[in-house]
């Protein structure tokens, strides 16, 4: 049975998250109100996964979250499901650092209960989850990094007989494709996605 700790400043949020993650083979073994409380709890308890509301932590605490995990022996390390506000209240660089750790999954605070449960199930199966809404926050304003200013110069330096189309038209996803991808990001199988959206597999 997987053991989970809930970490949030607000007691109402902790209770809500505990109810949200309740499912077979999952036991909520602790609820703490911040990073220092989590650190104290871990001195005597253990967890497979910690659900953390990042918006309730200060920037220094977010940075300290990884230090807590890295200080633990390898066999005692836990996964982290971090809940973030879609508006980006946590600096993007910190979110990137959390993702780079390879143990942190990111989902928005307003995700549906099924989404939280699917994320937890995926994480316990060895996957890292990155919700599409969080992806938008992570990669907002990075178009210039993906398409450097030197690309137009490349076109003028090409050999005359070499034709390369640098103006790639990317067709936007349809609403149905977005729905399917959201379900996939939540960790659902093809069969489960088809049943949820009432479409053929």
HELIX and SHEET records of a PDB file:
HELIX    1   1 UNK A   11  UNK A   21  1                                  11    
HELIX    2   2 UNK A   35  UNK A   44  1                                  10    
HELIX    3   3 UNK A   54  UNK A   56  5                                   3    
HELIX    4   4 UNK A   59  UNK A   71  1                                  13    
HELIX    5   5 UNK A   74  UNK A   76  5                                   3    
HELIX    6   6 UNK A   92  UNK A  100  1                                   9    
HELIX    7   7 UNK A  113  UNK A  124  1                                  12    
HELIX    8   8 UNK A  132  UNK A  139  1                                   8    
HELIX    9   9 UNK A  143  UNK A  146  1                                   4    
HELIX   10  10 UNK A  151  UNK A  156  1                                   6    
HELIX   11  11 UNK A  175  UNK A  185  1                                  11    
HELIX   12  12 UNK A  190  UNK A  197  1                                   8    
SHEET    1   A 5 UNK A  26  UNK A  32  0                                        
SHEET    2   A 5 UNK A   2  UNK A   7  1                                        
SHEET    3   A 5 UNK A  49  UNK A  53  1                                        
SHEET    4   A 5 UNK A  79  UNK A  84  1                                        
SHEET    5   A 5 UNK A 104  UNK A 108  1                                        
END                                                                             
